[in-house]
């Protein structure tokens, strides 16, 4: 049991390292342009929405975009209202990662690692270095995903893990709480969803249970923005609160429709991991697009609940 948990931890670290390398590679290719886009193309909620979506898709991390956004709001470069559009867009942009990790690259992981490492060696040439980091990061993600799948059955044979899996399959609330806690600990909703995919592909978790974990992960990912806002200006705190409340409300509403979502996803693709990735896209697109016309009302609600400027 201890050996399996150590292996599981190692694969989780590899996954998180892959995410970090991809983010570093993409940032190396873009320089400071991503931050400049956030400053330049957020004058309206619609612009902020599309900018947040694109920047998050490029950085492969909604948490990173939230940290940048909170920082820009704290320094006065962005207003609280401008940040709301970015939040809505970043939730959609984050779904790119979950779609990527479902790709089946077969035995291409090792060649990807060698090619990426060779490109990284040309560190003095930024495009080569950035591309190499992205390739190595992707290979790490695929390697970790394969590891999660291989460990799913051995782990499920232990009574304590089997009991947890049974509770998760029977209770959506348990799945949501697991998603919240695990994501808050490892600071990556993509990693949490990737772990769930490993158990889904082995048919140890049901799709509704995987969806519940996914919903919880969307709440857990807000912890990074909340931590970034500690000690920040008043409007920066409001930005972090908005991210949290938006995801909490969305999860509460969708928790009543887990089974219908599972039915729809099952018709879209036969692979359980791809089904879960598609649900992530559906959830975030529906929530963000539905909320976009009501940015002014969202701003008023947050100000009402959290008080006006001291």
N, C-alpha and C positions, 0 to 999 in steps of 0.2 A: 504493500500500500504506500509506504513512504517513498519507495523508488518511483512509483507511478506519479505521485504528487510532485516529486522533484522534476521529473520529465515534463509534467504538465506546466510547471512553473517556468521551466526552460523554454518551452514552446511559446508561452505567453510573453516572455522577455524578448524572444526572437521576433514575434509579431510586433510588439511595441517598438523594437529597434528598427524594424522594416518601415513602420509608419514614420518614425523620426527621420530615417534616411531619405524616404521619398519627399517628405516635407522640406528637408535641407536641400535636396537636389533641385526641387522646383523653385525654392527661394533663390538658389544660386543662379538659376536661369533667368529669373525675373528681376533680381536685385531688389530695389526698394519700390519697384513699380506697383506691387500689390497694395502697399500702404498708400501710395499716391492715388491709386484708383479709388480707394475708400474715401480719400479726402476730396477727390475731384468729382466723382460720379455718385454722390449721395444727397444732392440738393432736394430731391423729392423722394417720397417713400418708394415709388416705382423704380427709380434709379438705384436707390439703396438695395432694393430687393434683388435686382439683377446683378448688381455689383457684388453683393454678399454671396450670391449663388456661384458666380464665376470664381471669385477669390477663394471660397471654401473648396470648390472642386479642384482648383490648382494646388492649394496647400494640403488637401486631403485631411483637413482637420477643422471641424467647427469650433472646437475648443481654442485652437490657435487664433482663429478669426475673432472669437469672443474676447480673448485677451487683448488683441490689437485694438478692437473696437472700444473696449472699456478704457484702455489707455488713451485713445484719441478723445473720448468723451471727457475723461478726467482732466486732460490738458486744455480742453475747450475748443479743439479743432472740429469736433462733431457735436451736434446737439443731441439731447435725449431722443427727440422725435426722429431725427435722421437715423439713429442707431436701431430703431425698431424695424425699419425696412431691411437693414443689414441682417438682423436676427432672423427674420422670416426667410430671407434668401439663403442664409447659411445653413438652415435646417434642410433645405432641398439639396444644396451642394454637397452636404455630407453623405448623401445616399450613393454618390459615385463610388465611394470606397467599398460599400457592401456589395455593389454590383461587380466590381473588379475582382474581389476575392472569391467569387463563385466561378471564375474562369478555370477551365481545366487545361493546364499546360503540360500535363503528362510528365515526361522525363526531361523537360526543357529547363528545369530549375538549375541544375549544375552548369550547363552552358551559359545561362543568364548570369550566374554568379561570376563566372570567369570573364565574360565580356564586360560586365559592369565593373569588376575590379580592375580590369585592364584600362578602362576609360578613366576611372578615378585616379589612376597613376599619373595621368596627364593633368594634375591638379592646377598647373599654371595656366591652363586653357579652360576658362570657365564653362563654356558649353559642353565640353567633353566631361569635365568633372561633374557637372549637374546631371547630365544624362546618365553617367555611370552610377551615381548615387540613387537615381530613380530605379534603374534596372536592378541593382543589388537589393534595394528596398522591396521591389515587387517580388523578387525571387525569395526573399525572407518571408514575405506574407504567404506565398504559396506553400513554402516549406512548412511553416507553422500550421497552416490550415490542414495540410496532410497529416501532420502530427496530432492535431486535435481529433481527427477522424480515427486514427489508429489507436488512440488512448481511450476513446469513448466506451467501447465494450469492456476492456479490462477494468476500467474504473467503475462501471455500472455493476460489476459482479460483487462489489463490496456492499454489505448491508447498509451502511450509513449513506453511501452515495445512491444506492437503489431507493432508499426511503425518500431521499431528497427529490429524486427524479419522479417518483410516484406522486408525491405531493404537488410537484410542479405540473405534472400532467393533469391532475384533478382540480387544481385551484389556480385560476388566473392571477389572483392576488399574490400567491406565493411566487409565481413567475415574475410578476412586476417588481416585487420587493427584492428578489435575487438580482434582477437587472439593475435596479437602483444601486444596491450595495456594491456589487461587483464593479460597476462602471465608476462609482465614486472612489473606489480603492485604486483601480488601475488607470483612471483618467482617460479611458478610451472606450467609447460606445462601440466602435468598429471591432475592437478585440472581444468585447462581450458578445456581440452578435456572431462573430467568427467562431467562438467557443460553442455557442448554441447551434450553429450550423453543423459543427462536427458531430454533435449528438443527434441532430436531425437526420443527417445522411446515414447514420447507422440505425435509424428508426427506433432510437431509445427515447427521444423526446417526440411528442406529437407536434404538429404544426401550430395548433392553438397555444401550446405551452411556449413554443419558440417565439410566437408573436407577443405573448405576455412579457417575456424576457426583453424583447426588442423595445416594447413600450416603456418598460422600466429603465432601460439603458438611455432612453431619450430624456428621462428626468435626471439620472445619475450624471450625465455629461455636463449638467449645469453647474456642478460643484466647482469646476475650473474657473468659470466666469465669476462666481461668488467669491472665491479665494482671491482672484485678481482685483476685485473691487474693494477689498479690505484696506482701509486707510485712504481710499480714493475720494474724489470729490462727490458731492451729493448726486449729480446726474449720472455719474459712472455707476454708483450703487443702484440707481433706478434701472439702468440698462441691464445689469445682472439680474435684478428682480424680475424684469420683464421676460427675460429668457427663461427663467425658472417657471413663472406663472403660466406663460404661454404653453410650455411643454406639459406642465401638470394638468392644465385644463384640457389640452388635446388628448392626453392619455386617459383621463377620466371619461371623456366622451367616447373614445374609441374602445375602451374596455368593455363596453356593452355590445360591441360589434365584432368581437374576436372571431367567433365562429363563421359569420358571413364573410369576413375578410379571408379566412382560411379557405373557404369554398371558392371564392373568386381566384385566389392565388393558385389553387390546385388546378384550375382550368387554364392558367396561363403557361405553366411549365410543369413537366413531370418530376423535376429534381427538387427535393425539399429545400436545399440551400438557396436555389434561385427563387423559389416561391417566397422564402423569407425576405430575400433582398427586394423582391417586387413589392411586398407588403410595406417595407420601409419607405420605398418611393411613394406608394399610394398614401400612406399616413402623412408623410411630411408635405407632399404636394397639396393634398386636400386641406390640411390645417393652414398652411402658409397662404395659399391662394384665397381661401375663405376669409382669412384675417386681414389681408392686404388693404381692402377698401375701408377698413375700420381703424386705421392707425391712430387717427385723432381720438377716437373713443378709447382705444387701448391706453393711450397716453393719459387720458383723464382718469381711467380706472386705476392705473398704477399710482398716480398722484393722490387719488382718493384713499387708497388702502395704505399707502406708505407715507402720507403726509406731504405737505408742501415744503418748499425750500426753507430750511431753518434760518 
